[in-house]
Amino acid sequence: MLSQNLISEATRLTLTGQLVEATALLQRMLRGESPEPSHARVSPARLEPPTIDVKASVVEEKESRRTTRVSPAPLQSFDRLKDFPGLNLRGPMTRAPPATTDIAPQGTRFIAGAFRSANGSRNYKLFVPSRSQEKPLPLVVMLHGCTQSPDDFAAGTRMNFLAEERNCFVVYPEQPSGANQAKCWNWFRTGDQHRDGGEPSLIAGITRQVMRDYPIDPKRVYVAGLSAGGALAAIMAATHADLYAAVGIHSGLACGAASDLPSAFVAMRQGGGSEIADGGPPVPTIVFHGDRDTTVHPNNGDRIVEQSIKAAGLKAKVSDGRVPHGHAYTRTNLTDPRGRAISEHWNVHGAGHAWSGGSPAGSYTDPRGPDATREMLRFFLEHSLPG
């Protein structure tokens, strides 16, 4: 059982910069090895919890036709943090930028933009398909993971190439290091889990700005993300069911899975709760998660599906498959009595914390499939907002 006093003590240690001690305390608590200390000092957390203060440098980089991965060396004073999932950032901090030809197909545009409001500002990149002057088109909002950038995420997922095939716009909001040192979306902060403030308001603002400036079909707007971006995508679905017709969450966590940094560690390690922050109708949801993910526990995929289900009389269909020379997977579809898909859960066997079916041109990818980008876009375009 988790001790709230120990959680509070870990929060205090984190706020005072004692990350090693905080992490060790959380690890002992999760293993059940440490009784609750009688001397634990409890201090209220700040309204804006700190970011994970870990830097990385490349010690090894391997590239193959299967995966591309960069392993970091933690700061000397944080040696013990490397054993804690979620702090071992294996991102592209020192990767060369992807080539233009890996980001978007020829004849299309990938342009920079910015959004500003009373709640803050964010830059973004927008993919404009070559046939953008046709009737109003769908829009996909793509939220990158920690240490990633819009260019890196676009190259790794190849969403722009699929969007050109299906004639969709794609927008990639960018999380700056000033908002989170590791460029993670702050999904674990309560101030960033509600509709009218924090990062959800910025993502919604970017979405609406693109909808005003380009020929977007307001009934066919979708949001997807990886890891921290997947967790924020879940928050967007929970708080903006009137804006997004469907959501895709890859290796992410459910809305409300954590409320501060220590509870984020717990949720990443063993799975978080599935409280819906602002209520509202469920949004059709497609989930991808590797069952060997040691950064975000696979139980979080189950929690996301639970969060997306409210209707009674759902029919489940479970099927197994395997990508040729790649991963096996189990796919669970839930449909309502009218045959409308409510959720899809792709459990990718043997996969870790990486975008399934992605390109080695980007970070956190596993080309052995199945193709999460193609399946998400297919699922998205099967759904539209009513009315």
PASEPA-461016 format. One record per residue: x, y, z of N, C-alpha, C in turn. Coordinates in steps of 0.2 Angstrom, whole numbers. Layout:
N
((X Y Z) (X Y Z) (X Y Z))
...
//
This chain:
387
((4 -6 0) (0 0 0) (4 6 0))
((3 11 -4) (6 17 -4) (5 22 2))
((10 24 5) (10 29 10) (10 36 8))
((4 40 10) (4 47 8) (9 51 11))
((11 49 17) (17 53 21) (23 52 17))
((25 46 15) (31 44 11) (31 48 4))
((25 48 1) (24 52 -5) (25 60 -4))
((23 62 2) (24 69 3) (31 70 5))
((35 66 8) (42 66 10) (46 66 3))
((44 62 -2) (47 62 -8) (46 68 -12))
((40 71 -11) (39 77 -14) (44 83 -11))
((44 83 -5) (48 88 -1) (56 87 -4))
((58 81 -4) (65 80 -6) (66 82 -13))
((61 81 -18) (62 83 -24) (62 91 -25))
((58 94 -21) (57 101 -21) (64 105 -19))
((67 101 -14) (73 104 -12) (80 102 -16))
((78 98 -21) (84 96 -26) (87 90 -24))
((84 86 -19) (87 80 -17) (84 74 -21))
((85 74 -28) (82 69 -32) (84 62 -31))
((91 61 -29) (93 54 -28) (89 51 -22))
((89 55 -16) (85 53 -10) (78 52 -12))
((75 56 -15) (68 55 -17) (67 49 -21))
((71 48 -26) (70 42 -30) (71 35 -26))
((76 35 -22) (78 29 -17) (72 28 -13))
((69 33 -10) (63 32 -6) (57 29 -9))
((56 32 -15) (50 29 -19) (51 22 -21))
((58 20 -23) (59 13 -25) (58 9 -19))
((60 11 -13) (59 6 -7) (52 6 -6))
((48 11 -6) (41 11 -5) (37 6 -10))
((39 6 -16) (36 2 -21) (38 -5 -20))
((44 -7 -17) (46 -13 -16) (43 -16 -9))
((40 -11 -5) (38 -13 1) (43 -14 6))
((49 -11 5) (55 -13 10) (56 -8 15))
((52 -2 15) (54 3 20) (47 5 24))
((47 4 31) (42 6 34) (41 14 34))
((35 16 36) (34 23 36) (39 27 41))
((43 31 40) (47 35 45) (43 39 49))
((44 39 56) (41 43 60) (43 50 60))
((49 51 57) (52 58 57) (51 61 50))
((47 58 46) (46 61 39) (42 68 40))
((45 73 37) (43 80 37) (38 81 31))
((32 83 32) (28 84 27) (27 91 25))
((28 93 19) (28 100 17) (23 100 11))
((19 106 10) (14 106 4) (18 107 -2))
((16 104 -7) (19 105 -14) (18 111 -17))
((22 114 -21) (21 120 -25) (16 119 -30))
((13 124 -32) (8 124 -37) (11 121 -44))
((17 123 -45) (20 120 -51) (26 116 -49))
((25 109 -49) (30 105 -47) (36 105 -52))
((42 104 -50) (48 105 -54) (48 99 -59))
((52 101 -64) (54 96 -70) (59 91 -67))
((60 85 -71) (65 81 -70) (71 83 -72))
((76 85 -68) (82 88 -69) (88 83 -71))
((87 80 -77) (92 76 -79) (95 78 -86))
((102 78 -86) (104 79 -93) (107 73 -96))
((108 73 -102) (111 66 -105) (116 68 -110))
((121 63 -111) (126 64 -116) (126 57 -119))
((128 57 -126) (128 50 -129) (134 46 -127))
((133 40 -125) (139 36 -124) (139 30 -129))
((133 29 -133) (133 24 -138) (127 26 -142))
((128 25 -149) (123 26 -154) (123 20 -159))
((118 17 -159) (118 11 -164) (112 12 -169))
((113 11 -175) (108 12 -180) (108 5 -184))
((102 3 -185) (101 -3 -189) (94 -2 -193))
((92 -7 -197) (86 -7 -200) (80 -8 -195))
((82 -10 -189) (76 -12 -184) (75 -6 -180))
((80 -4 -176) (79 2 -171) (85 7 -171))
((83 13 -169) (88 18 -167) (87 20 -160))
((93 20 -156) (92 21 -149) (99 25 -147))
((98 30 -143) (103 33 -140) (103 32 -132))
((108 30 -129) (109 29 -122) (112 34 -119))
((110 37 -113) (113 43 -110) (117 41 -104))
((122 45 -103) (126 45 -96) (123 50 -92))
((120 48 -86) (117 53 -81) (123 57 -78))
((121 63 -76) (126 67 -72) (129 63 -67))
((135 64 -65) (139 60 -60) (135 60 -54))
((132 65 -52) (129 65 -45) (122 61 -45))
((120 59 -51) (113 56 -51) (114 48 -54))
((120 45 -52) (121 39 -54) (116 34 -53))
((113 34 -47) (108 29 -45) (101 30 -49))
((100 36 -52) (94 37 -56) (93 33 -62))
((99 30 -65) (98 27 -71) (94 20 -70))
((93 18 -64) (89 12 -63) (82 13 -62))
((80 19 -62) (73 21 -61) (69 22 -68))
((65 18 -70) (61 20 -76) (58 27 -76))
((59 30 -82) (56 37 -83) (62 42 -82))
((67 40 -78) (72 45 -77) (78 44 -82))
((78 38 -85) (83 36 -89) (81 38 -96))
((82 44 -97) (80 48 -104) (85 45 -109))
((82 42 -114) (86 39 -120) (84 43 -126))
((83 49 -125) (81 53 -131) (86 56 -135))
((84 60 -140) (88 62 -146) (92 69 -144))
((94 70 -138) (97 76 -136) (103 78 -141))
((107 73 -143) (112 74 -147) (112 71 -154))
((106 69 -156) (105 66 -163) (106 72 -168))
((108 70 -174) (108 75 -179) (101 76 -182))
((99 82 -184) (92 83 -186) (90 79 -192))
((84 76 -192) (82 72 -198) (82 76 -204))
((84 72 -210) (84 75 -216) (77 78 -218))
((76 83 -222) (70 85 -225) (66 80 -228))
((69 76 -232) (66 70 -235) (63 65 -231))
((65 65 -224) (62 60 -219) (56 63 -216))
((55 70 -216) (50 73 -213) (44 74 -216))
((44 75 -223) (38 76 -227) (40 75 -234))
((34 72 -238) (36 71 -245) (36 77 -249))
((39 76 -255) (40 82 -259) (33 85 -262))
((33 91 -263) (27 94 -265) (22 96 -260))
((24 95 -254) (20 97 -248) (24 103 -244))
((21 105 -239) (24 111 -235) (24 109 -227))
((30 110 -224) (30 109 -217) (33 116 -214))
((28 120 -211) (29 127 -210) (29 128 -202))
((32 133 -200) (32 135 -193) (27 140 -191))
((24 139 -185) (19 144 -183) (20 145 -175))
((16 150 -173) (16 151 -166) (9 153 -163))
((8 151 -157) (1 153 -154) (3 156 -147))
((-1 162 -146) (0 165 -140) (-7 167 -137))
((-7 166 -130) (-14 168 -126) (-12 170 -119))
((-17 172 -116) (-16 174 -109) (-13 168 -104))
((-13 162 -107) (-11 156 -103) (-4 155 -105))
((-1 158 -110) (6 156 -112) (6 156 -120))
((12 153 -122) (13 153 -129) (17 146 -131))
((16 144 -137) (19 138 -139) (20 139 -147))
((26 137 -149) (27 136 -156) (25 129 -159))
((24 129 -165) (22 122 -168) (24 122 -175))
((24 116 -178) (25 115 -185) (19 112 -188))
((17 114 -194) (11 112 -198) (12 109 -204))
((10 103 -205) (10 100 -212) (4 101 -216))
((6 104 -222) (0 106 -227) (1 101 -233))
((-4 97 -234) (-4 92 -240) (-4 96 -246))
((-2 92 -251) (-2 95 -258) (-9 97 -261))
((-14 94 -259) (-21 95 -261) (-25 99 -256))
((-22 103 -252) (-25 107 -247) (-30 112 -249))
((-31 113 -255) (-36 118 -257) (-43 114 -259))
((-43 108 -258) (-49 104 -259) (-54 106 -253))
((-60 102 -253) (-65 103 -248) (-61 103 -241))
((-65 105 -236) (-62 105 -229) (-59 98 -227))
((-53 98 -224) (-49 92 -223) (-49 90 -216))
((-47 84 -214) (-46 82 -207) (-40 86 -205))
((-39 86 -198) (-33 89 -195) (-31 84 -189))
((-25 82 -189) (-22 78 -183) (-17 82 -179))
((-18 82 -173) (-13 85 -168) (-9 80 -165))
((-2 81 -166) (3 76 -164) (7 79 -158))
((7 76 -153) (11 78 -147) (17 73 -145))
((23 76 -146) (29 72 -146) (30 70 -138))
((35 66 -138) (37 63 -131) (43 67 -129))
((45 65 -123) (51 69 -119) (57 69 -124))
((61 75 -124) (67 76 -127) (66 76 -135))
((60 75 -137) (59 76 -145) (57 83 -147))
((57 83 -154) (55 90 -157) (49 88 -162))
((46 93 -165) (41 92 -170) (45 88 -176))
((50 90 -178) (54 87 -184) (56 80 -183))
((58 79 -177) (60 72 -175) (54 67 -174))
((49 70 -171) (43 66 -171) (39 64 -177))
((39 69 -182) (37 69 -189) (41 63 -192))
((47 64 -192) (52 59 -195) (51 52 -193))
((50 51 -186) (49 44 -183) (43 41 -184))
((37 45 -184) (31 42 -185) (29 42 -193))
((32 46 -197) (30 46 -204) (23 48 -205))
((20 52 -200) (13 54 -200) (12 58 -206))
((17 63 -208) (16 67 -214) (15 63 -220))
((18 58 -221) (18 54 -227) (11 50 -228))
((9 48 -222) (2 45 -222) (-3 50 -223))
((-2 56 -220) (-7 62 -221) (-8 64 -228))
((-2 64 -232) (-2 66 -239) (-6 61 -243))
((-6 54 -241) (-10 49 -244) (-17 50 -243))
((-19 52 -237) (-26 52 -235) (-28 60 -235))
((-24 64 -237) (-26 71 -238) (-28 74 -231))
((-24 75 -227) (-25 78 -220) (-20 83 -218))
((-22 88 -214) (-17 92 -211) (-14 89 -205))
((-8 91 -203) (-5 88 -196) (-2 94 -193))
((-3 95 -186) (0 100 -183) (4 97 -177))
((10 99 -176) (15 97 -170) (16 102 -166))
((13 103 -160) (15 108 -155) (21 106 -152))
((25 111 -150) (32 110 -147) (32 112 -140))
((35 107 -136) (36 109 -129) (43 112 -128))
((44 118 -126) (51 120 -125) (54 118 -119))
((61 118 -118) (64 116 -112) (63 121 -107))
((61 127 -108) (59 132 -103) (53 130 -99))
((48 126 -102) (42 123 -98) (44 117 -95))
((48 113 -97) (51 107 -94) (57 105 -97))
((62 104 -93) (69 104 -95) (70 98 -100))
((67 93 -99) (67 87 -104) (62 87 -109))
((59 93 -110) (54 94 -115) (48 90 -115))
((47 87 -109) (41 83 -108) (35 88 -107))
((29 86 -109) (23 89 -108) (21 87 -100))
((19 92 -96) (18 91 -89) (11 88 -87))
((10 82 -90) (4 79 -89) (2 77 -82))
((8 77 -77) (7 75 -70) (5 81 -66))
((4 87 -68) (3 93 -64) (-5 94 -65))
((-8 95 -59) (-15 96 -59) (-17 102 -63))
((-13 107 -63) (-14 113 -67) (-14 112 -74))
((-12 106 -76) (-11 105 -83) (-16 99 -85))
((-21 98 -81) (-26 93 -82) (-33 95 -83))
((-34 102 -84) (-41 105 -85) (-41 109 -91))
((-47 110 -93) (-49 113 -99) (-47 120 -100))
((-48 124 -96) (-47 131 -97) (-40 134 -94))
((-35 130 -93) (-29 133 -91) (-23 128 -93))
((-17 130 -92) (-11 126 -93) (-10 124 -100))
((-7 118 -101) (-5 116 -107) (-11 114 -111))
((-17 111 -108) (-22 109 -112) (-25 115 -116))
((-25 121 -113) (-28 127 -116) (-24 129 -122))
((-17 128 -121) (-13 130 -127) (-13 125 -133))
((-14 119 -131) (-15 114 -137) (-22 115 -140))
((-27 116 -136) (-33 118 -139) (-33 124 -143))
((-29 129 -141) (-28 136 -144) (-25 135 -151))
((-20 131 -151) (-16 129 -157) (-21 126 -162))
((-25 121 -160) (-29 117 -164) (-34 122 -167))
((-37 127 -163) (-42 131 -166) (-39 136 -170))
((-33 138 -169) (-30 143 -173) (-29 140 -180))
((-26 134 -181) (-26 131 -187) (-32 130 -191))
((-38 128 -187) (-44 127 -190) (-47 134 -193))
((-45 140 -190) (-47 146 -192) (-43 148 -199))
((-37 146 -199) (-32 149 -204) (-32 144 -210))
((-35 138 -210) (-34 133 -215) (-41 130 -216))
((-42 127 -222) (-49 123 -223) (-49 117 -219))
((-51 117 -213) (-51 111 -209) (-59 109 -208))
((-60 103 -208) (-67 101 -206) (-68 100 -199))
((-72 104 -196) (-72 104 -188) (-75 98 -185))
((-78 94 -189) (-80 87 -187) (-75 82 -187))
((-69 83 -190) (-64 78 -191) (-57 81 -189))
((-57 82 -182) (-51 84 -179) (-49 79 -174))
((-42 77 -174) (-40 72 -169) (-34 73 -166))
((-32 70 -160) (-26 71 -157) (-23 64 -155))
((-16 64 -155) (-12 58 -154) (-6 60 -150))
((-3 56 -147) (4 57 -144) (7 51 -141))
((14 52 -140) (18 47 -138) (21 48 -131))
((20 43 -126) (23 44 -119) (20 50 -116))
((24 55 -114) (21 61 -111) (16 64 -115))
((18 64 -122) (13 67 -127) (7 63 -127))
((7 56 -126) (1 52 -126) (-3 53 -119))
((0 55 -114) (-3 56 -108) (-7 63 -109))
((-4 68 -112) (-7 74 -113) (-13 73 -118))
((-12 69 -123) (-17 67 -128) (-24 64 -124))
((-22 60 -119) (-28 58 -115) (-31 63 -111))
((-27 68 -109) (-30 74 -105) (-35 78 -110))
((-32 79 -116) (-36 83 -121) (-42 79 -123))
((-42 73 -124) (-49 69 -125) (-54 70 -119))
((-51 70 -113) (-55 70 -107) (-58 77 -106))
((-54 82 -108) (-56 89 -107) (-59 93 -113))
((-58 90 -119) (-61 93 -125) (-64 88 -130))
((-69 85 -127) (-73 80 -131) (-77 83 -136))
((-78 90 -136) (-82 94 -141) (-77 96 -147))
((-71 95 -146) (-66 97 -151) (-63 91 -155))
((-62 86 -151) (-58 80 -155) (-63 74 -156))
((-63 72 -162) (-67 66 -163) (-65 59 -161))
((-58 59 -160) (-55 53 -158) (-48 54 -156))
((-45 50 -152) (-38 51 -149) (-34 44 -150))
((-28 45 -151) (-23 40 -151) (-18 41 -146))
((-16 35 -142) (-12 36 -136) (-7 30 -137))
((0 32 -138) (5 27 -138) (9 27 -132))
((10 22 -129) (14 21 -123) (13 27 -118))
((7 29 -117) (5 34 -112) (1 32 -106))
((-2 37 -103) (-5 36 -97) (-12 39 -97))
((-17 37 -93) (-24 40 -93) (-24 47 -89))
((-29 50 -91) (-30 57 -88) (-31 56 -81))
((-27 60 -76) (-28 59 -69) (-24 54 -66))
((-19 51 -70) (-15 45 -67) (-10 48 -62))
((-9 54 -62) (-4 57 -57) (-6 64 -55))
((-4 67 -50) (-5 74 -48) (1 78 -46))
((7 74 -46) (13 77 -44) (19 73 -47))
((25 75 -46) (30 71 -48) (31 64 -45))
((30 64 -38) (31 57 -35) (25 52 -37))
((19 55 -38) (14 50 -40) (15 48 -48))
((18 53 -51) (20 51 -58) (24 45 -59))
((30 45 -54) (34 40 -54) (30 33 -53))
((26 33 -48) (22 27 -46) (18 25 -52))
((14 30 -55) (10 28 -61) (14 25 -67))
((20 28 -68) (24 25 -73) (27 18 -71))
((28 17 -65) (31 11 -63) (25 5 -63))
((19 7 -61) (14 1 -60) (8 3 -62))
((7 8 -66) (0 10 -68) (-4 15 -64))
((-7 20 -67) (-10 25 -63) (-18 24 -64))
((-21 28 -60) (-29 28 -60) (-32 31 -66))
((-38 31 -67) (-42 33 -73) (-47 38 -71))
((-46 42 -67) (-50 48 -65) (-51 52 -72))
((-57 54 -74) (-58 59 -79) (-58 66 -76))
((-54 71 -78) (-53 77 -74) (-59 81 -75))
((-62 82 -81) (-68 87 -82) (-74 83 -84))
((-74 77 -84) (-80 73 -86) (-81 74 -94))
((-88 73 -96) (-89 73 -103) (-90 66 -106))
((-93 66 -112) (-93 60 -115) (-87 57 -117))
((-86 50 -118) (-80 47 -120) (-78 48 -127))
((-72 49 -128) (-70 50 -135) (-67 43 -138))
((-69 41 -144) (-66 35 -147) (-58 35 -146))
((-56 29 -144) (-49 29 -142) (-45 23 -145))
((-39 24 -148) (-35 19 -150) (-28 19 -146))
((-26 14 -143) (-21 13 -139) (-16 8 -142))
((-9 10 -142) (-4 6 -143) (1 6 -137))
((3 0 -135) (8 -1 -129) (12 -7 -130))
((18 -7 -129) (22 -13 -129) (22 -16 -123))
((22 -23 -123) (21 -27 -116) (28 -27 -113))
((33 -25 -116) (40 -25 -113) (42 -18 -111))
((37 -13 -111) (39 -6 -109) (41 -6 -102))
((47 -4 -101) (50 -3 -94) (50 5 -92))
((48 9 -96) (47 16 -94) (40 18 -92))
((35 16 -96) (28 17 -94) (25 10 -94))
((23 8 -88) (21 1 -87) (15 0 -92))
((14 -6 -95) (9 -8 -99) (2 -8 -96))
((2 -8 -90) (-5 -8 -86) (-8 -1 -88))
((-4 4 -90) (-7 11 -91) (-11 10 -97))
((-10 6 -102) (-14 5 -108) (-21 3 -106))
((-21 -2 -101) (-28 -4 -99) (-32 1 -96))
((-28 5 -92) (-32 11 -88) (-35 16 -93))
((-31 17 -99) (-34 22 -104) (-40 19 -107))
((-40 12 -109) (-46 9 -111) (-52 10 -107))
((-51 8 -100) (-56 9 -95) (-59 16 -95))
((-54 21 -96) (-57 28 -95) (-61 30 -101))
((-60 26 -107) (-64 28 -113) (-70 24 -114))
((-72 20 -109) (-78 16 -109) (-83 18 -104))
((-89 20 -107) (-94 22 -102) (-101 18 -105))
((-101 16 -111) (-107 13 -114) (-108 6 -111))
((-115 4 -111) (-116 -3 -109) (-117 -7 -115))
((-117 -13 -114) (-118 -18 -120) (-113 -18 -125))
((-107 -16 -123) (-101 -16 -128) (-100 -24 -130))
((-98 -24 -137) (-96 -31 -139) (-88 -31 -140))
((-85 -36 -138) (-77 -36 -138) (-75 -41 -143))
((-70 -40 -147) (-68 -44 -152) (-60 -44 -151))
((-57 -50 -150) (-50 -51 -149) (-47 -55 -154))
((-42 -52 -157) (-38 -55 -163) (-31 -55 -162))
((-27 -60 -164) (-20 -60 -163) (-17 -60 -170))
((-11 -57 -171) (-8 -57 -177) (0 -56 -176))
((3 -56 -182) (11 -55 -182) (13 -51 -188))
((17 -46 -187) (20 -43 -193) (25 -47 -196))
((26 -48 -202) (31 -53 -205) (38 -50 -203))
((42 -55 -200) (48 -53 -197) (48 -48 -192))
((42 -47 -189) (42 -42 -184) (38 -45 -177))
((35 -40 -174) (32 -41 -168) (25 -45 -169))
((23 -49 -164) (16 -52 -163) (12 -47 -159))
((6 -47 -160) (2 -42 -156) (-5 -45 -155))
((-9 -42 -150) (-16 -44 -148) (-20 -38 -149))
((-25 -38 -153) (-29 -32 -154) (-36 -33 -151))
((-38 -29 -147) (-45 -29 -144) (-49 -24 -146))
((-54 -25 -150) (-59 -20 -152) (-66 -20 -148))
((-68 -14 -146) (-74 -14 -142) (-79 -10 -147))
((-85 -12 -148) (-90 -9 -152) (-96 -8 -148))
((-100 -3 -150) (-107 -2 -146) (-112 -6 -150))
((-118 -6 -148) (-123 -10 -151) (-125 -8 -158))
((-123 -2 -160) (-124 0 -167) (-118 -2 -172))
((-113 -5 -169) (-107 -7 -172) (-102 -2 -173))
((-102 4 -169) (-98 9 -169) (-92 8 -165))
((-86 8 -167) (-80 7 -163) (-79 12 -158))
((-78 9 -151) (-77 14 -146) (-70 14 -144))
((-67 8 -144) (-59 8 -143) (-56 2 -147))
((-49 3 -148) (-45 -2 -150) (-39 -2 -146))
((-37 -8 -143) (-31 -8 -139) (-26 -13 -143))
((-20 -11 -145) (-15 -15 -148) (-10 -16 -143))
((-9 -22 -140) (-4 -24 -136) (1 -28 -140))
((7 -24 -141) (12 -26 -145) (17 -31 -141))
((18 -37 -143) (22 -42 -139) (29 -41 -140))
((33 -40 -135) (40 -39 -135) (43 -32 -137))
((38 -28 -138) (40 -21 -139) (41 -17 -133))
((46 -12 -133) (47 -8 -128) (44 -1 -128))
((47 4 -126) (45 11 -126) (47 15 -132))
((43 13 -138) (45 16 -144) (39 16 -149))
((38 20 -154) (33 21 -158) (33 15 -163))
((27 11 -162) (27 4 -166) (27 6 -174))
((31 2 -177) (31 3 -185) (34 10 -187))
((38 13 -183) (41 20 -184) (47 19 -188))
((50 25 -190) (56 25 -195) (62 26 -190))
((68 23 -192) (74 25 -188) (76 32 -189))
((73 35 -194) (75 42 -195) (73 47 -188))
((69 44 -184) (67 48 -178) (68 44 -172))
((68 47 -166) (70 43 -160) (64 39 -157))
((65 35 -153) (60 31 -149) (55 27 -154))
((58 24 -159) (54 20 -164) (56 13 -164))
((52 9 -166) (53 1 -167) (50 -1 -174))
((54 -1 -179) (51 -2 -186) (48 -9 -187))
((48 -14 -182) (46 -20 -182) (38 -21 -182))
((35 -15 -181) (28 -14 -181) (24 -18 -176))
((17 -18 -176) (13 -15 -182) (13 -8 -183))
((11 -5 -188) (11 2 -190) (6 6 -186))
((8 9 -181) (4 13 -177) (1 19 -180))
((5 22 -185) (3 28 -188) (-3 26 -193))
((-2 21 -197) (-7 19 -202) (-13 17 -198))
((-13 13 -193) (-19 11 -189) (-22 17 -186))
((-18 21 -183) (-22 27 -179) (-25 31 -184))
((-22 33 -190) (-25 37 -195) (-32 34 -198))
((-31 27 -199) (-37 23 -201) (-43 24 -196))
((-41 23 -190) (-46 23 -184) (-49 30 -184))
((-45 35 -184) (-47 42 -184) (-52 44 -189))
((-51 42 -196) (-55 44 -201) (-62 40 -201))
((-62 35 -197) (-69 32 -196) (-73 35 -191))
((-71 41 -188) (-75 44 -183) (-75 52 -185))
((-81 54 -183) (-82 62 -184) (-87 64 -178))
((-86 70 -177) (-91 73 -171) (-98 73 -174))
((-103 72 -170) (-110 72 -172) (-112 80 -173))
((-118 80 -176) (-121 87 -177) (-118 91 -183))
//
